[in-house]
Amino acid sequence: MKLWDFFHPPERREIAKWANKSRLTPRERGQLNQKLDMLERLGFEVAHELDFLDGPVLHQKHIYKLVVHAGRMLRPMLCRGPVDNTSEMTLLCGAFEKDGGYEPTGAPAQAEQNRFQIKQSGHGWRIPHERF
């Protein structure tokens, strides 16, 4: 599967912005890269069966979270497609899971808003994923 990043022009990858702002440690970045590599290689269905891709989250029927157990519980939000649901996924925003909720609190809703922005523009608002 092809992995994409939600992108705000100019030069602002949403997931990279989150990783930098959150000051992910080298270990956390490595574990995140490892899960993303597995996701690309194995695909959506297998990742869901192996329980490192969970969802849909809350009331967002198109939003899933990547489950990364690190120093903190990393939960990047992503979706299938949204341009081609059979061969691609898009990282929409970053989040942490803590005390049964998400930080930032509105992460699932923000992810859906970003997905909708991509869906409205076709291929705009995203670029190929780059490792951390």
N, C-alpha and C positions, 0 to 999 in steps of 0.2 A: 504494500500500500504506500502511496505517496503521502508525505506529511508536510503540511503547510503551517505557516504562522500568520495570525491576524496582524495586520500592518496598518499603522496610522502614518500617513505621510507627514512630514518628511522623515524618513529613516527611524521609525519607532516601532520595533517589534514588541507587541504587547507582552509576550511571555518573557522576552529578554529584559524588558523594563521591570517586570515583576521580580525576576531573579536578582537583578542588580539592586533594586530598592530594598528587597528583603534580605540582602546580603547572604545569599546562599553560600554555604561553605563549599570548599572543593569536594568534600565527601558527598554532600547533598547534590551538587551538580553532577558528579559521577554517577550516582544512583539514578538521578533523573534521566541522564543520557542513556544509561543502560536500559531503563524501562521504555524509553522512546524508541531505541533501536529494536527492542523486542516487539514493540507494537508495529513498527514498520515491517518487520520480517514476518511476523505471525499473522497479522491482520486483526480486524475488529472482532470477529466472532471468537477466535481462539483466545485472544486477550480477555474477552468477557468471560469465557469458560474458565480460564485460569485465575480469575478473580483479581487481576491487576488493572482491569478496566471495569468500572462500576457505574450503574445508572440505568435509566435516566435519573437525574438528581432532582429532588424536590418537585416542583410543579413545572419543570422545564422538560418537555418530552423529547427534545433533540439533544440535550446536553448530558455529557458523561464526564466522569472524573477519573483521572489516572491515579492509581493508588501506589504511592511511593512512601515506604517506611524508611525514614531517615532520622536525623536528630529531631526534626519536626516532621509532622505528617503532611507531606506535600500532596496537593490535590489539584494539579492543573486541569482546567476545564477544556473540553474539546467536543467536537461533533463529527459525525460522518459528513463527508462532502464539504460544504453544502452544494457544490457545483456538480460533482459526480459522486453519489453516495456509495458506489460499488468499489471504487479504487482509490479513494483519498479520505483523509481526515485533516481537520484544521484545529490547531491549538488556539483557543480563543482568549483565555486569560489565566492567570495564576491564582492559586488560593492555598490556604492551609486549613486543615481540619483540627478543631480544638473544642473540647467539651461538647461534642455533638453538633457543632455548628461550623460555619466557615468564616475565615478571616481573609479578605474583607467580607463582611456580612452579605453584601449584595452580589457576590461572585457569580452564582448561577444566573441571576437576572442580567448581569453585565455580559456574561458569555452568550446568552440568548440575543441580547441586543447586538453584539458583534457578529453573531451568525446571521442575523437578519440583514445587517449592513452588507455582508458579503453576498448573500442571496439576492439582494436588490441590485447589486452592481455587477453580477456575473463573476468574472475572475478578479475584479478589483478588490482592494483592501486586504490582500494576502500575498505572501511570497513564500518560496520554498523554505522549509525549516532549516535552520543552522544549529549545530550542536553548541552546547554551552562551554 
